[in-house]
Amino acid sequence: MQKQYEQLGICREVYEFGSRIEDRLKERFQKLDETAEFNQAKVLHAMQELRVSAECFNMSSGYGYNDLGRDTLEAVYAKCFHGEDALVRPQITCGTHALALALMSNLRPGDELLSPVGKPYDTLEEVIGIRPSKGSLAEYQISYRQVDLLADGSFDYEGIKNAINEKTRLVTIQRSKGYAVRPTLSVKRIGELISFIKGIKPDVICMVDNCYGEFVEDKEPLEVGADMIVGSLIKNLGGGLAPIGGYIVGKKECVENAAYRLTSPGLGKEVGASLGVIQSFYQGLFLAPTVVNSALKGAVFAANIYEALGFDVLPNSTESRHDIIQAVTFHNPDAMIAFCKGIQAAAPVDSYVTPEPWAMPGYDSDVIMAAGAFVQGSSIELSADGPIKPPYSVYFQGGLTWYHAKTGILMSLQKLYEQNLVNKDLMC
Ligand SMILES: *Cc1c(COP(=O)(O)O)cnc(C)c1O
């Protein structure tokens, strides 16, 4: 085995250090396997109940009227995630688009949007208008209020109570930490927050940005009171197979509003050809529980490796997991870049290219991204990225298979090792 890794460019010291870390994780991995098994049964049951058949994989074009595959898939999503209805479309181009769509279709001029969990994901700043942008909610007289988490990561209930007013129409709750250094919210905590908010204002719409959280736990946010969950198909639920797409699942009215905005008033869900991608949506959802499981094993492995080497890792080596992201803070741009180069070098695609920091649209500083993915930009595939600014944290996620995730992490360490950016004494 060590020879196999040597062929990939990983030296004996790094391989053996990794093996020792992996040996300690057996029990942890078994727990993760149980969650995957639970969620696999969930998906399978939904597909059987909705009578998914070979006809569902037929391609529709043009208007896409009566697209059985599209309509059945949406019913499968609704069933799987406990929603009344769902919108799952290749016309939703990415996660940001899905979130923008959910917000813009369910808010009206004069309404207020509230984030009770601090600053939302970077790209949403322009959607909301926190950073002025053409077409933002702010341009449509939709105001925004934010209540930050308290220093210990808990909800600022007093602040949230004070922030809710007669204009508050929609509350956005980001499950994953995204690029922030704060804990990811468990589904249980999301449920507690929603109960509190609905206790103050029952008719407020509670939306959860579900990106990176799907299938990490047994439960999903609609089961604890959320009205709408929103995410991307080039993350968890696409299972690495969906080449594009986003989803919104939840209350019938919320989904309907989104459908009328995505296509057109009067048309809604009735149009929207699935082109040739619908089979990959089904198959991706079917594989998603095991793909998420691989990504989680990779994240836990990375946390244990880098914590043992003295770096700050979030979550830490033993904490429970609520999304697939692993942050490693290097306090050093060179180490951050070396890490990303290792992830890139371990990829099945574009392994020979070198990632460089660049000014990506939607982000306010240079970003480095490492990904050699089959689907461009897919972050359920092994990838690492982060803004080039202090504290120089890398956000690492994905891995279609555990073995590839493991290779990527060992390769990241190899790059740090070669450049003397780790304390080698800690590896013995
Ligand atoms: C990835 C992500 C988004 C945006 O999705 P894109 O597909 O990158 O546009 C939004 N919110 C969270 C929490 C995310 O992780």
The ligand as a Tripos MOL2 file, in Angstrom:
@<TRIPOS>MOLECULE
LIG
   15    15     1     0     0
SMALL
NO_CHARGES

@<TRIPOS>ATOM
      1 C1        -21.8230   27.2500   -1.6880 C.3       1 LIG1
      2 C2        -22.7340   28.0060   -0.8320 C.ar      1 LIG1
      3 C3        -23.5920   28.9620   -1.3540 C.ar      1 LIG1
      4 C4        -23.5660   29.3640   -2.7990 C.3       1 LIG1
      5 O1        -23.6110   28.3310   -3.7090 O.3       1 LIG1
      6 P1        -22.8890   28.4640   -5.1250 P.3       1 LIG1
      7 O2        -23.3000   27.2280   -5.8310 O.co2     1 LIG1
      8 O3        -21.4390   28.5700   -4.8750 O.co2     1 LIG1
      9 O4        -23.4320   29.6800   -5.7790 O.co2     1 LIG1
     10 C5        -24.4300   29.6000   -0.4750 C.ar      1 LIG1
     11 N1        -24.4340   29.3190    0.8340 N.ar      1 LIG1
     12 C6        -23.6240   28.4120    1.3710 C.ar      1 LIG1
     13 C7        -23.6620   28.1430    2.8430 C.3       1 LIG1
     14 C8        -22.7370   27.7280    0.5660 C.ar      1 LIG1
     15 O5        -21.9350   26.8220    1.0910 O.3       1 LIG1
@<TRIPOS>BOND
     1     1     2 1
     2     2     3 ar
     3     2    14 ar
     4     3     4 1
     5     3    10 ar
     6     4     5 1
     7     5     6 1
     8     6     7 2
     9     6     8 1
    10     6     9 1
    11    10    11 ar
    12    11    12 ar
    13    12    13 1
    14    12    14 ar
    15    14    15 1
@<TRIPOS>SUBSTRUCTURE
     1 LIG1         1 GROUP 0 **** ****
